[in-house]
Amino acid sequence: MKYFKKHPFQLIAIAIAILIIAIVIYNQKNYRPPTSNTTSYIEILEIGSDDRDPWTIVKNPYDSKAVPFKLSLDSYNTKNLLDVGNTYLATYETNLKTKKSVLLVIKQPAEVKEPNENSTLSTKAPIKK
């Protein structure tokens, strides 16, 4: 202790070094690779599985430059609900380092239907006489 009383700067330097090491260890434990979330329409081109991991090959049907890619599914229940050739609205997360995409949310988009003459949903206002 007498040494640190004569040289207090070294005690401060050791404390700062311990603090920096603790911060680095904490950041390493909580490191998460950079990701990107995307929401778009996807068309199912192929469905399959590797061991226990279900996947599907998809592409955006409304983008002429779209390249098909592999999308990992969360479970076989999701895989069983998908049909090849159908279009869905999906949100998926892509790891920017590994380029692996994982499905987060999927919905079958509502189809726009034109109202007919007998429809109760009419765009015409009723005419009062």
Buried (B, 14 or more C-beta within 10 A) or exposed (E): EEEEEEEEEEEEEEEEEEEEEEEEEEEEEEEEEEEEEEEBBBBBBEBEEEEEEBBBBBBBEEEEEBEEBBBBBBEEEEBEEBEEEEBBBBEBBBBEEEEBBBBEEBEEEEEEEEEEEEEEEEEEEEEEE
